[in-house]
Amino acid sequence: MNLKLHLLETFGAKGSDGAAYKVRAYERLAQDPSISDGQEHWLPTGVVEYRLDDGALIDAHVDGSMRVVHSGVQLTRA
């Protein structure tokens, strides 16, 4: 399955390390193979992923808490 990301929003966040971060929210889109007209067609998957401006993955929870996966820094939306 081919996937691509569609930017939904960008926002600032403050890290537990005191630094300011830029967070980007993306919706994952899946390629729709049912239409073969020579163009690419993409469908939303309903999955949103969050990444830092540098591409680092963020673990986001339903309660709004966020954590940078590779460093463990907790983020609070600004």
N, CA, C and O atoms as a CHARMM CRD file, in Angstrom:
* protein
*
  312
    1    1 MET  N      0.84400  -1.16300   0.00000 PROA 1      0.00000
    2    1 MET  CA     0.00000   0.00000   0.00000 PROA 1      0.00000
    3    1 MET  C      0.89800   1.23700   0.00000 PROA 1      0.00000
    4    1 MET  O      1.79000   1.37400   0.83700 PROA 1      0.00000
    5    2 ASN  N      0.64800   2.11700  -0.93500 PROA 2      0.00000
    6    2 ASN  CA     1.37800   3.37300  -1.00400 PROA 2      0.00000
    7    2 ASN  C      0.72300   4.39700  -0.09300 PROA 2      0.00000
    8    2 ASN  O     -0.50000   4.54300  -0.08200 PROA 2      0.00000
    9    3 LEU  N      1.54000   5.09800   0.66600 PROA 3      0.00000
   10    3 LEU  CA     1.05100   6.13600   1.56900 PROA 3      0.00000
   11    3 LEU  C      1.75900   7.44000   1.27500 PROA 3      0.00000
   12    3 LEU  O      2.90000   7.45200   0.81300 PROA 3      0.00000
   13    4 LYS  N      1.06900   8.54200   1.54800 PROA 4      0.00000
   14    4 LYS  CA     1.71100   9.84700   1.52400 PROA 4      0.00000
   15    4 LYS  C      1.07700  10.68400   2.61800 PROA 4      0.00000
   16    4 LYS  O      0.00800  10.35300   3.12900 PROA 4      0.00000
   17    5 LEU  N      1.74700  11.77300   2.97300 PROA 5      0.00000
   18    5 LEU  CA     1.28100  12.62800   4.05100 PROA 5      0.00000
   19    5 LEU  C      0.72600  13.93000   3.50100 PROA 5      0.00000
   20    5 LEU  O      1.27200  14.51500   2.56700 PROA 5      0.00000
   21    6 HSD  N     -0.38000  14.37200   4.10600 PROA 6      0.00000
   22    6 HSD  CA    -1.01300  15.64100   3.74400 PROA 6      0.00000
   23    6 HSD  C     -0.96000  16.54000   4.97400 PROA 6      0.00000
   24    6 HSD  O     -1.49600  16.18400   6.02400 PROA 6      0.00000
   25    7 LEU  N     -0.31500  17.70700   4.85500 PROA 7      0.00000
   26    7 LEU  CA    -0.18100  18.62500   5.98100 PROA 7      0.00000
   27    7 LEU  C     -1.53900  19.18800   6.38100 PROA 7      0.00000
   28    7 LEU  O     -2.25900  19.75000   5.55500 PROA 7      0.00000
   29    8 LEU  N     -1.88100  19.03000   7.66200 PROA 8      0.00000
   30    8 LEU  CA    -3.13800  19.56000   8.19600 PROA 8      0.00000
   31    8 LEU  C     -2.93400  20.87800   8.91300 PROA 8      0.00000
   32    8 LEU  O     -3.69000  21.82600   8.69800 PROA 8      0.00000
   33    9 GLU  N     -1.90500  20.95100   9.77800 PROA 9      0.00000
   34    9 GLU  CA    -1.65000  22.17000  10.53000 PROA 9      0.00000
   35    9 GLU  C     -0.23000  22.17700  11.06400 PROA 9      0.00000
   36    9 GLU  O      0.42800  21.14100  11.15200 PROA 9      0.00000
   37   10 THR  N      0.22400  23.36700  11.41500 PROA 10     0.00000
   38   10 THR  CA     1.51500  23.56700  12.04900 PROA 10     0.00000
   39   10 THR  C      1.28100  24.41700  13.28500 PROA 10     0.00000
   40   10 THR  O      0.53800  25.39700  13.23500 PROA 10     0.00000
   41   11 PHE  N      1.91800  24.04600  14.40600 PROA 11     0.00000
   42   11 PHE  CA     1.74300  24.81900  15.62700 PROA 11     0.00000
   43   11 PHE  C      3.00700  24.75400  16.48100 PROA 11     0.00000
   44   11 PHE  O      3.84400  23.86500  16.32400 PROA 11     0.00000
   45   12 GLY  N      3.11700  25.71000  17.37400 PROA 12     0.00000
   46   12 GLY  CA     4.24700  25.75500  18.27400 PROA 12     0.00000
   47   12 GLY  C      3.99100  24.93600  19.52400 PROA 12     0.00000
   48   12 GLY  O      2.84400  24.74800  19.93100 PROA 12     0.00000
   49   13 ALA  N      5.07500  24.44400  20.13500 PROA 13     0.00000
   50   13 ALA  CA     4.97800  23.69100  21.38100 PROA 13     0.00000
   51   13 ALA  C      6.20400  23.98800  22.23100 PROA 13     0.00000
   52   13 ALA  O      7.28200  24.29200  21.71900 PROA 13     0.00000
   53   14 LYS  N      6.01500  23.89300  23.52800 PROA 14     0.00000
   54   14 LYS  CA     7.12000  24.08400  24.47700 PROA 14     0.00000
   55   14 LYS  C      7.51100  22.71500  25.00500 PROA 14     0.00000
   56   14 LYS  O      6.65700  21.91900  25.39600 PROA 14     0.00000
   57   15 GLY  N      8.82400  22.44700  25.01200 PROA 15     0.00000
   58   15 GLY  CA     9.31900  21.15700  25.47300 PROA 15     0.00000
   59   15 GLY  C      9.63800  21.15900  26.95100 PROA 15     0.00000
   60   15 GLY  O      9.87700  22.21200  27.54200 PROA 15     0.00000
   61   16 SER  N      9.64000  19.97000  27.55500 PROA 16     0.00000
   62   16 SER  CA    10.00000  19.83300  28.96200 PROA 16     0.00000
   63   16 SER  C     11.46200  20.20300  29.19000 PROA 16     0.00000
   64   16 SER  O     11.88300  20.37600  30.33400 PROA 16     0.00000
   65   17 ASP  N     12.23800  20.32700  28.11700 PROA 17     0.00000
   66   17 ASP  CA    13.62800  20.75700  28.19000 PROA 17     0.00000
   67   17 ASP  C     13.76100  22.28000  28.09100 PROA 17     0.00000
   68   17 ASP  O     14.87400  22.80600  28.10100 PROA 17     0.00000
   69   18 GLY  N     12.62400  22.99600  27.99600 PROA 18     0.00000
   70   18 GLY  CA    12.62100  24.45200  27.92100 PROA 18     0.00000
   71   18 GLY  C     12.71300  25.01500  26.51500 PROA 18     0.00000
   72   18 GLY  O     12.57900  26.22400  26.32500 PROA 18     0.00000
   73   19 ALA  N     12.93500  24.17300  25.54000 PROA 19     0.00000
   74   19 ALA  CA    13.07600  24.62500  24.15100 PROA 19     0.00000
   75   19 ALA  C     11.70500  24.79800  23.48900 PROA 19     0.00000
   76   19 ALA  O     10.71300  24.20100  23.90500 PROA 19     0.00000
   77   20 ALA  N     11.68200  25.63400  22.44800 PROA 20     0.00000
   78   20 ALA  CA    10.47700  25.81600  21.63800 PROA 20     0.00000
   79   20 ALA  C     10.58500  24.91200  20.41300 PROA 20     0.00000
   80   20 ALA  O     11.65700  24.77500  19.82400 PROA 20     0.00000
   81   21 TYR  N      9.47300  24.30300  20.03900 PROA 21     0.00000
   82   21 TYR  CA     9.43700  23.37500  18.91000 PROA 21     0.00000
   83   21 TYR  C      8.32700  23.75100  17.94700 PROA 21     0.00000
   84   21 TYR  O      7.33000  24.35800  18.33700 PROA 21     0.00000
   85   22 LYS  N      8.50800  23.38500  16.68400 PROA 22     0.00000
   86   22 LYS  CA     7.45600  23.53400  15.68900 PROA 22     0.00000
   87   22 LYS  C      6.95100  22.12000  15.37600 PROA 22     0.00000
   88   22 LYS  O      7.72800  21.24400  14.99600 PROA 22     0.00000
   89   23 VAL  N      5.65500  21.91300  15.53700 PROA 23     0.00000
   90   23 VAL  CA     5.03500  20.60800  15.32100 PROA 23     0.00000
   91   23 VAL  C      4.16400  20.67600  14.07500 PROA 23     0.00000
   92   23 VAL  O      3.46100  21.66000  13.84700 PROA 23     0.00000
   93   24 ARG  N      4.22000  19.63600  13.28400 PROA 24     0.00000
   94   24 ARG  CA     3.38600  19.54200  12.08400 PROA 24     0.00000
   95   24 ARG  C      2.48400  18.30900  12.20900 PROA 24     0.00000
   96   24 ARG  O      2.94500  17.21700  12.54000 PROA 24     0.00000
   97   25 ALA  N      1.20100  18.50600  11.94000 PROA 25     0.00000
   98   25 ALA  CA     0.23500  17.41000  11.95900 PROA 25     0.00000
   99   25 ALA  C     -0.06800  17.02200  10.51600 PROA 25     0.00000
  100   25 ALA  O     -0.38900  17.87300   9.68700 PROA 25     0.00000
  101   26 TYR  N      0.03600  15.73100  10.22900 PROA 26     0.00000
  102   26 TYR  CA    -0.20700  15.20900   8.88500 PROA 26     0.00000
  103   26 TYR  C     -1.28500  14.13300   8.92500 PROA 26     0.00000
  104   26 TYR  O     -1.37200  13.35800   9.87700 PROA 26     0.00000
  105   27 GLU  N     -2.09600  14.09700   7.88900 PROA 27     0.00000
  106   27 GLU  CA    -3.02600  12.98400   7.71200 PROA 27     0.00000
  107   27 GLU  C     -2.40100  12.03000   6.71300 PROA 27     0.00000
  108   27 GLU  O     -1.89600  12.44100   5.66800 PROA 27     0.00000
  109   28 ARG  N     -2.44400  10.74600   7.05100 PROA 28     0.00000
  110   28 ARG  CA    -1.94700   9.73800   6.12000 PROA 28     0.00000
  111   28 ARG  C     -2.99800   9.47600   5.05000 PROA 28     0.00000
  112   28 ARG  O     -4.17600   9.28000   5.34700 PROA 28     0.00000
  113   29 LEU  N     -2.54600   9.47700   3.79900 PROA 29     0.00000
  114   29 LEU  CA    -3.41100   9.16400   2.66200 PROA 29     0.00000
  115   29 LEU  C     -2.91900   7.87300   2.02900 PROA 29     0.00000
  116   29 LEU  O     -1.71400   7.63400   1.95000 PROA 29     0.00000
  117   30 ALA  N     -3.84400   7.04600   1.58000 PROA 30     0.00000
  118   30 ALA  CA    -3.51200   5.79200   0.90600 PROA 30     0.00000
  119   30 ALA  C     -3.92900   5.89100  -0.55700 PROA 30     0.00000
  120   30 ALA  O     -4.97700   6.44800  -0.88300 PROA 30     0.00000
  121   31 GLN  N     -3.10400   5.35100  -1.41300 PROA 31     0.00000
  122   31 GLN  CA    -3.41100   5.37600  -2.83800 PROA 31     0.00000
  123   31 GLN  C     -4.60800   4.47500  -3.11400 PROA 31     0.00000
  124   31 GLN  O     -4.69500   3.36200  -2.59500 PROA 31     0.00000
  125   32 ASP  N     -5.52900   4.97000  -3.93600 PROA 32     0.00000
  126   32 ASP  CA    -6.73700   4.22500  -4.29200 PROA 32     0.00000
  127   32 ASP  C     -6.48500   3.48800  -5.60200 PROA 32     0.00000
  128   32 ASP  O     -6.47700   4.10700  -6.66600 PROA 32     0.00000
  129   33 PRO  N     -6.28000   2.16900  -5.53900 PROA 33     0.00000
  130   33 PRO  CA    -5.99400   1.40500  -6.75000 PROA 33     0.00000
  131   33 PRO  C     -7.24100   1.07900  -7.57900 PROA 33     0.00000
  132   33 PRO  O     -7.12400   0.52100  -8.67000 PROA 33     0.00000
  133   34 SER  N     -8.43100   1.42100  -7.07400 PROA 34     0.00000
  134   34 SER  CA    -9.66000   1.05400  -7.77800 PROA 34     0.00000
  135   34 SER  C     -9.93000   1.93800  -8.99400 PROA 34     0.00000
  136   34 SER  O    -10.75200   1.59800  -9.84500 PROA 34     0.00000
  137   35 ILE  N     -9.23600   3.07400  -9.07200 PROA 35     0.00000
  138   35 ILE  CA    -9.41700   3.98200 -10.21500 PROA 35     0.00000
  139   35 ILE  C     -8.14400   3.94400 -11.05300 PROA 35     0.00000
  140   35 ILE  O     -7.06700   4.29400 -10.56900 PROA 35     0.00000
  141   36 SER  N     -8.26500   3.52700 -12.29000 PROA 36     0.00000
  142   36 SER  CA    -7.07600   3.44600 -13.15700 PROA 36     0.00000
  143   36 SER  C     -7.28500   4.32000 -14.39200 PROA 36     0.00000
  144   36 SER  O     -7.54100   3.82900 -15.49100 PROA 36     0.00000
  145   37 ASP  N     -7.16700   5.63600 -14.17500 PROA 37     0.00000
  146   37 ASP  CA    -7.34200   6.57400 -15.27800 PROA 37     0.00000
  147   37 ASP  C     -6.03300   7.28100 -15.62900 PROA 37     0.00000
  148   37 ASP  O     -6.03100   8.29600 -16.32500 PROA 37     0.00000
  149   38 GLY  N     -4.90900   6.72500 -15.13300 PROA 38     0.00000
  150   38 GLY  CA    -3.60800   7.30500 -15.42600 PROA 38     0.00000
  151   38 GLY  C     -3.17200   8.37700 -14.44100 PROA 38     0.00000
  152   38 GLY  O     -2.05600   8.88800 -14.53400 PROA 38     0.00000
  153   39 GLN  N     -4.03500   8.71900 -13.50100 PROA 39     0.00000
  154   39 GLN  CA    -3.70000   9.70300 -12.47700 PROA 39     0.00000
  155   39 GLN  C     -3.68900   9.02500 -11.11300 PROA 39     0.00000
  156   39 GLN  O     -4.31200   7.98000 -10.92300 PROA 39     0.00000
  157   40 GLU  N     -2.98100   9.62400 -10.17400 PROA 40     0.00000
  158   40 GLU  CA    -2.98500   9.08900  -8.81400 PROA 40     0.00000
  159   40 GLU  C     -4.20000   9.61600  -8.05900 PROA 40     0.00000
  160   40 GLU  O     -4.54200  10.79400  -8.15500 PROA 40     0.00000
  161   41 HSD  N     -4.84000   8.73700  -7.31600 PROA 41     0.00000
  162   41 HSD  CA    -5.98300   9.10700  -6.48400 PROA 41     0.00000
  163   41 HSD  C     -5.67900   8.64500  -5.06600 PROA 41     0.00000
  164   41 HSD  O     -5.24900   7.51300  -4.84500 PROA 41     0.00000
  165   42 TRP  N     -5.91100   9.54900  -4.09900 PROA 42     0.00000
  166   42 TRP  CA    -5.56400   9.28500  -2.71400 PROA 42     0.00000
  167   42 TRP  C     -6.79800   9.41000  -1.83300 PROA 42     0.00000
  168   42 TRP  O     -7.64500  10.27900  -2.04000 PROA 42     0.00000
  169   43 LEU  N     -6.88300   8.52100  -0.84100 PROA 43     0.00000
  170   43 LEU  CA    -7.99900   8.50900   0.09600 PROA 43     0.00000
  171   43 LEU  C     -7.47800   8.70400   1.51200 PROA 43     0.00000
  172   43 LEU  O     -6.42600   8.16600   1.85700 PROA 43     0.00000
  173   44 PRO  N     -8.19900   9.47000   2.34700 PROA 44     0.00000
  174   44 PRO  CA    -7.77900   9.61800   3.74200 PROA 44     0.00000
  175   44 PRO  C     -7.90400   8.29000   4.48500 PROA 44     0.00000
  176   44 PRO  O     -8.84300   7.52700   4.26000 PROA 44     0.00000
  177   45 THR  N     -6.95100   8.02500   5.36700 PROA 45     0.00000
  178   45 THR  CA    -6.98000   6.79500   6.16200 PROA 45     0.00000
  179   45 THR  C     -7.57500   7.02800   7.54500 PROA 45     0.00000
  180   45 THR  O     -7.89100   6.07800   8.26100 PROA 45     0.00000
  181   46 GLY  N     -7.72700   8.30300   7.92000 PROA 46     0.00000
  182   46 GLY  CA    -8.22900   8.61700   9.25300 PROA 46     0.00000
  183   46 GLY  C     -7.13700   8.61700  10.31200 PROA 46     0.00000
  184   46 GLY  O     -7.42000   8.80400  11.49500 PROA 46     0.00000
  185   47 VAL  N     -5.89000   8.40800   9.89700 PROA 47     0.00000
  186   47 VAL  CA    -4.76600   8.39200  10.83400 PROA 47     0.00000
  187   47 VAL  C     -4.00900   9.71000  10.71600 PROA 47     0.00000
  188   47 VAL  O     -3.63600  10.13100   9.62100 PROA 47     0.00000
  189   48 VAL  N     -3.79000  10.35000  11.85500 PROA 48     0.00000
  190   48 VAL  CA    -3.01900  11.59400  11.89900 PROA 48     0.00000
  191   48 VAL  C     -1.70500  11.30000  12.60300 PROA 48     0.00000
  192   48 VAL  O     -1.69000  10.64800  13.64600 PROA 48     0.00000
  193   49 GLU  N     -0.60700  11.77600  12.04000 PROA 49     0.00000
  194   49 GLU  CA     0.68200  11.63600  12.70700 PROA 49     0.00000
  195   49 GLU  C      1.29000  13.01200  12.89900 PROA 49     0.00000
  196   49 GLU  O      1.07600  13.93100  12.10900 PROA 49     0.00000
  197   50 TYR  N      2.05000  13.12200  13.96900 PROA 50     0.00000
  198   50 TYR  CA     2.68000  14.38500  14.33700 PROA 50     0.00000
  199   50 TYR  C      4.18700  14.22700  14.23200 PROA 50     0.00000
  200   50 TYR  O      4.74900  13.20700  14.62900 PROA 50     0.00000
  201   51 ARG  N      4.83700  15.26200  13.68700 PROA 51     0.00000
  202   51 ARG  CA     6.28200  15.26500  13.53400 PROA 51     0.00000
  203   51 ARG  C      6.81500  16.65500  13.84300 PROA 51     0.00000
  204   51 ARG  O      6.13300  17.66300  13.65600 PROA 51     0.00000
  205   52 LEU  N      8.05400  16.67700  14.32100 PROA 52     0.00000
  206   52 LEU  CA     8.72300  17.95600  14.48500 PROA 52     0.00000
  207   52 LEU  C      9.10400  18.48500  13.12500 PROA 52     0.00000
  208   52 LEU  O      9.04400  17.77400  12.12200 PROA 52     0.00000
  209   53 ASP  N      9.49600  19.74600  13.10400 PROA 53     0.00000
  210   53 ASP  CA     9.91100  20.38900  11.86700 PROA 53     0.00000
  211   53 ASP  C     11.05500  19.62300  11.18900 PROA 53     0.00000
  212   53 ASP  O     11.16700  19.62900   9.96300 PROA 53     0.00000
  213   54 ASP  N     11.90900  18.95700  11.99800 PROA 54     0.00000
  214   54 ASP  CA    13.03100  18.19700  11.44000 PROA 54     0.00000
  215   54 ASP  C     12.65600  16.77500  11.03800 PROA 54     0.00000
  216   54 ASP  O     13.51500  16.01600  10.58900 PROA 54     0.00000
  217   55 GLY  N     11.37700  16.40000  11.19300 PROA 55     0.00000
  218   55 GLY  CA    10.89900  15.08100  10.79100 PROA 55     0.00000
  219   55 GLY  C     10.81100  14.06600  11.91400 PROA 55     0.00000
  220   55 GLY  O     10.30600  12.96400  11.70400 PROA 55     0.00000
  221   56 ALA  N     11.29600  14.41400  13.11700 PROA 56     0.00000
  222   56 ALA  CA    11.24600  13.47700  14.24200 PROA 56     0.00000
  223   56 ALA  C      9.79600  13.16100  14.60600 PROA 56     0.00000
  224   56 ALA  O      8.94900  14.05200  14.66400 PROA 56     0.00000
  225   57 LEU  N      9.52900  11.88300  14.84800 PROA 57     0.00000
  226   57 LEU  CA     8.17900  11.41400  15.15300 PROA 57     0.00000
  227   57 LEU  C      7.77200  11.79200  16.57100 PROA 57     0.00000
  228   57 LEU  O      8.57600  11.73600  17.50100 PROA 57     0.00000
  229   58 ILE  N      6.51300  12.17500  16.71600 PROA 58     0.00000
  230   58 ILE  CA     5.93900  12.52900  18.01500 PROA 58     0.00000
  231   58 ILE  C      4.84500  11.52500  18.34200 PROA 58     0.00000
  232   58 ILE  O      4.00300  11.19900  17.50500 PROA 58     0.00000
  233   59 ASP  N      4.87800  11.04400  19.57600 PROA 59     0.00000
  234   59 ASP  CA     3.84000  10.14900  20.07800 PROA 59     0.00000
  235   59 ASP  C      2.77300  11.03200  20.70700 PROA 59     0.00000
  236   59 ASP  O      2.99800  11.61900  21.76600 PROA 59     0.00000
  237   60 ALA  N      1.61000  11.13200  20.06500 PROA 60     0.00000
  238   60 ALA  CA     0.51100  11.98100  20.55600 PROA 60     0.00000
  239   60 ALA  C     -0.58800  11.10200  21.13000 PROA 60     0.00000
  240   60 ALA  O     -0.92000  10.05400  20.57500 PROA 60     0.00000
  241   61 HSD  N     -1.14800  11.54600  22.25400 PROA 61     0.00000
  242   61 HSD  CA    -2.18800  10.78400  22.93500 PROA 61     0.00000
  243   61 HSD  C     -3.52700  11.50900  22.88000 PROA 61     0.00000
  244   61 HSD  O     -3.57800  12.71200  22.62500 PROA 61     0.00000
  245   62 VAL  N     -4.59800  10.78200  23.11800 PROA 62     0.00000
  246   62 VAL  CA    -5.95200  11.31700  23.05800 PROA 62     0.00000
  247   62 VAL  C     -6.13500  12.46900  24.04400 PROA 62     0.00000
  248   62 VAL  O     -6.89900  13.39700  23.77900 PROA 62     0.00000
  249   63 ASP  N     -5.44000  12.41400  25.17500 PROA 63     0.00000
  250   63 ASP  CA    -5.58300  13.46800  26.18800 PROA 63     0.00000
  251   63 ASP  C     -4.83800  14.75200  25.81800 PROA 63     0.00000
  252   63 ASP  O     -4.86100  15.71800  26.58100 PROA 63     0.00000
  253   64 GLY  N     -4.17400  14.77400  24.64700 PROA 64     0.00000
  254   64 GLY  CA    -3.47300  15.95700  24.17900 PROA 64     0.00000
  255   64 GLY  C     -2.00000  15.98900  24.51900 PROA 64     0.00000
  256   64 GLY  O     -1.27600  16.86600  24.04600 PROA 64     0.00000
  257   65 SER  N     -1.53700  15.04200  25.33600 PROA 65     0.00000
  258   65 SER  CA    -0.11500  15.01000  25.67400 PROA 65     0.00000
  259   65 SER  C      0.68900  14.50100  24.47300 PROA 65     0.00000
  260   65 SER  O      0.21100  13.68600  23.68400 PROA 65     0.00000
  261   66 MET  N      1.92100  15.00500  24.35900 PROA 66     0.00000
  262   66 MET  CA     2.79600  14.62900  23.24700 PROA 66     0.00000
  263   66 MET  C      4.20500  14.40000  23.78300 PROA 66     0.00000
  264   66 MET  O      4.63900  15.05400  24.73100 PROA 66     0.00000
  265   67 ARG  N      4.91600  13.44900  23.15000 PROA 67     0.00000
  266   67 ARG  CA     6.28300  13.13400  23.53000 PROA 67     0.00000
  267   67 ARG  C      7.09000  12.87300  22.27200 PROA 67     0.00000
  268   67 ARG  O      6.65300  12.13600  21.38800 PROA 67     0.00000
  269   68 VAL  N      8.28200  13.48300  22.18900 PROA 68     0.00000
  270   68 VAL  CA     9.17600  13.23300  21.06300 PROA 68     0.00000
  271   68 VAL  C      9.73900  11.82200  21.25800 PROA 68     0.00000
  272   68 VAL  O     10.34600  11.53800  22.29000 PROA 68     0.00000
  273   69 VAL  N      9.54300  10.94400  20.28000 PROA 69     0.00000
  274   69 VAL  CA     9.87800   9.52700  20.43000 PROA 69     0.00000
  275   69 VAL  C     11.36300   9.30800  20.71200 PROA 69     0.00000
  276   69 VAL  O     11.70400   8.57700  21.64200 PROA 69     0.00000
  277   70 HSD  N     12.24900   9.91800  19.93600 PROA 70     0.00000
  278   70 HSD  CA    13.67600   9.60200  20.07100 PROA 70     0.00000
  279   70 HSD  C     14.34500  10.23100  21.28900 PROA 70     0.00000
  280   70 HSD  O     15.40500   9.76800  21.71100 PROA 70     0.00000
  281   71 SER  N     13.74700  11.27900  21.86500 PROA 71     0.00000
  282   71 SER  CA    14.40000  11.95500  22.99400 PROA 71     0.00000
  283   71 SER  C     13.60600  11.85400  24.30400 PROA 71     0.00000
  284   71 SER  O     14.16700  12.03700  25.38500 PROA 71     0.00000
  285   72 GLY  N     12.31300  11.56600  24.21000 PROA 72     0.00000
  286   72 GLY  CA    11.48200  11.49500  25.40300 PROA 72     0.00000
  287   72 GLY  C     11.01100  12.84600  25.91000 PROA 72     0.00000
  288   72 GLY  O     10.33900  12.90700  26.94000 PROA 72     0.00000
  289   73 VAL  N     11.34200  13.93000  25.22000 PROA 73     0.00000
  290   73 VAL  CA    10.92200  15.27700  25.62800 PROA 73     0.00000
  291   73 VAL  C      9.40000  15.37500  25.54700 PROA 73     0.00000
  292   73 VAL  O      8.80100  15.04000  24.52500 PROA 73     0.00000
  293   74 GLN  N      8.78600  15.83500  26.62800 PROA 74     0.00000
  294   74 GLN  CA     7.34200  16.05800  26.65500 PROA 74     0.00000
  295   74 GLN  C      7.05600  17.41900  26.03000 PROA 74     0.00000
  296   74 GLN  O      7.78800  18.38000  26.26500 PROA 74     0.00000
  297   75 LEU  N      5.98600  17.50000  25.23000 PROA 75     0.00000
  298   75 LEU  CA     5.62000  18.75100  24.58000 PROA 75     0.00000
  299   75 LEU  C      4.25900  19.22200  25.05300 PROA 75     0.00000
  300   75 LEU  O      3.35300  18.42500  25.29700 PROA 75     0.00000
  301   76 THR  N      4.13800  20.54000  25.17900 PROA 76     0.00000
  302   76 THR  CA     2.86300  21.17000  25.52300 PROA 76     0.00000
  303   76 THR  C      2.55400  22.17500  24.41400 PROA 76     0.00000
  304   76 THR  O      3.37100  23.03700  24.09300 PROA 76     0.00000
  305   77 ARG  N      1.38200  22.04900  23.84700 PROA 77     0.00000
  306   77 ARG  CA     0.98600  22.95500  22.76500 PROA 77     0.00000
  307   77 ARG  C      0.96200  24.39000  23.26600 PROA 77     0.00000
  308   77 ARG  O      0.42700  24.68000  24.33600 PROA 77     0.00000
  309   78 ALA  N      1.55400  25.29200  22.47000 PROA 78     0.00000
  310   78 ALA  CA     1.62100  26.71400  22.85200 PROA 78     0.00000
  311   78 ALA  C      0.30600  27.41700  22.58000 PROA 78     0.00000
  312   78 ALA  O      0.18100  28.61400  22.83900 PROA 78     0.00000
